[in-house]
Amino acid sequence: MFCRIFRGKYWSCYGDIKMNLSEHFTLAEYTTSETAARNGIDNTPKEILIINNLKRMAAVMEEIRVILGKNKIAVSSGYRCLELNSAIGSKHTSAHVQGLATDFICPGWGTPYDVCRALEPHVEKLGIDQLIYEFRRWVHVGLRVNGPRYQILTINEKGTSVGIVL
């Protein structure tokens, strides 16, 4: 059991910070944040529901890893507590707050655009709520508690477009 003391308060987590959420994804990589570190924000999940959501997300990411030829996936953003989510300017409704989103790259497969194109035909099979090609720099995969919408989007400086757009 991993326990953390932060700002004089005792917080408990439901497993070791190094615990695997799945075979290739750890709790540490889903909670590490430079913004949190810079701002003294504790991004440790406090609820078993969040840990369970992270395990569900990691299971989908394992399937994505197989689709992408078992290449290494680098997670840039996973779980975000509300304080961290606000600090980066994201909406409180973000799937990241529930542990149901992953932003990542997979350089061994190709560019984020290439990754999105490879995942596009698998959105329904994987139960993906949102597949987003974001700012030409990363891929966002989100799940949803109440069933997926199967949204495939591009977000860039021009706004939001339906589909994967260069």
N, C-alpha and C positions, 0 to 999 in steps of 0.2 A: 504494500500500500504506500502510495506517495502522498506526503502531506507537505504543505507549504505555509510558511508564516510570511505574511505580507503586510507592511505598514502596521505592525503590531497586532494584526488580527490573524486568527488561525483559520486557514482554509483547507479543506480536504478535497482530494481528487479520488476518483474511483479506479485507481491503478497507478502504476509507475509511469512517470513522464516519458520514459523510454519504451513503454509498452507498445506492442504492435497493435494497431487497429485492424490490420490484415497482414498478409505475408510480406508485403513490400512497403507499407505505409505505417508510420509511427505517430503517436500522439504528439511528440515533440515537433515533428515537421508540420503538423496541422495547427500548432498553437504558437510557434515562434514568430515574432514580429519585431522588425527594427523600430517601427513607430511605437509599439508598446514599450520596448526597452528604453527608447529616448524619452518617453513621457512618463515613465514609472507606472505603467498600467499592467496589472496582473491579468494576463489573458488565459489563465487556467480555468477550464470548465468546472463549474460548481455543482452541476446537476447530472445525475445518471442518464437522464433523457438526452443530454447533449453528447455524452460519450456514446450512447447507443446510436444516435444520428451519425456521429463521426464514423462509427464502425460500418453503418449502412453506406455512407459516402465512400469509404475506403473499399468496400466490396465492389461498388460500381467502378471505381478507379482501377481495381485489379482487372476487371473485364476490359476496360479501355486500354490498359497496358498490353493485354493480349492482342487486341485489334491493332495496336501500334507496334507489333512485332516484338513484344517484350522488351522494348527499349526503356531506359530509365526515364522516369517522369520526375521533373523538378517542380514541387509545389511551392508557389510563391505566396499564396494566401489560402487558408482553410478556415478554421474557426476564428471568429472575432467576437469578443464580449461587446456589449453595447457601448461601453466607454471607448474601446478601441475603434469600433465601427464609426462612432461619431467623430473621433479624432481624425479619421481619414476622409470624412465628408460623405460617407455612404448613408443610405436610408436605413432607418431602424427596422424596416421590413425585409432587409437583405437575408437571403438564405444562409449567408455566412454566420449570422447571429445564432441560428439554430444548429449549426454544424452540418449543414446540408449543401455546402458549395465548396468547390475547389477551383482556384485559379492556378494554371500550370503551363509549362512548356515541355516539349519532348524533342530536343534537338536531334536525337538519333533517328527520328522519323522524318523531321523536316520543320518547316516554319509553322507558326501557329495557324496560318491559313491552310497549310497542307494537313495539319492535324484536324482542323474543323471539317475539311472536306472528307477526310477518312471517317470521321465519326458521324457525319450527317445521316448516312443510311441506317445507322444503328440507334438513333435517338429513341424510337418507340420500343425496340427490344430491350434497351437498357433502362427504360422508365425515366429518361432524362426530362426534367421540366424545362430547363433552358440550356441550350448550347449557344454560347456567345463568343464571337471573334472580337476581342476587345483591343482597340487602338493599335492593331497590327502587331501587338507585342505579346499577348498571351491568350489562352483559351479559358473560358469560364464554363464549368459544368455545374448545374444546380439541380437539386431534387426538391420535392415538395411533399409535405405531409399528406395533403388531400388529393393526391393524384396528379399526374403530370399534365402540362398543357402542350408539351412537345414543341416549344418555341425554338426557332433557329434564327438568330439575330446577329447583326454586326453593329457594334458601337464604335464610333470614331469621332473625329473633330467635327464632322458634318451632322452628327446626330445618330439616331437609331434607324436601321434598315432591316427589313425582313430578309432572311437568307444570309448566306455567307458571301460577302461582297468585298472585292479588292479595293 
